[in-house]
Amino acid sequence: MNLFDKLCAALAFLLGVVFVLLGIMGIFTGCNANFTLPPILGGLPLLVGWGIVRSVTKAWNLPSAKEVPPRQPGAPPPPHGYRGFDRY
């Protein structure tokens, strides 16, 4: 990730943390932030925030494209269902 990517990821992470905190409070007291949700549905921002935080932390830990060696010509394809980004 270059500097701009890391800056955007850090800002998204902070936004995700805000959503997580809003969702935790919203589970018990409801939520009111330019929208109003009752106490149980007030936890929905928690799911949004967790999605943002989780995706940013996974992307942050991935090696850059320069660190991953390219496949050799004639090498067999990866096994079915393999996704290289799920190793963390």
Residue pairs with C-beta under 8 A, 6 or more apart in sequence:
1 9
1 59
1 60
1 62
1 64
6 60
9 56
9 59
9 60
12 52
12 56
13 52
13 53
13 56
13 57
15 49
15 52
16 48
16 49
16 50
16 51
16 52
16 53
16 56
17 49
17 53
18 49
19 45
19 46
19 48
19 49
19 50
19 52
20 45
20 46
20 49
20 50
20 53
21 49
22 31
22 33
22 45
22 46
22 49
23 31
23 42
23 43
23 44
23 45
23 46
23 47
23 48
23 49
23 50
24 43
24 46
25 31
25 42
26 37
26 39
26 41
26 42
26 43
26 44
26 45
26 46
27 39
27 40
27 42
27 43
27 46
28 39
28 42
29 39
29 42
30 36
30 37
30 38
30 39
30 41
30 42
31 37
31 41
31 42
31 44
31 45
33 45
37 44
58 85
58 88
61 88
62 85
62 88
68 84
78 84
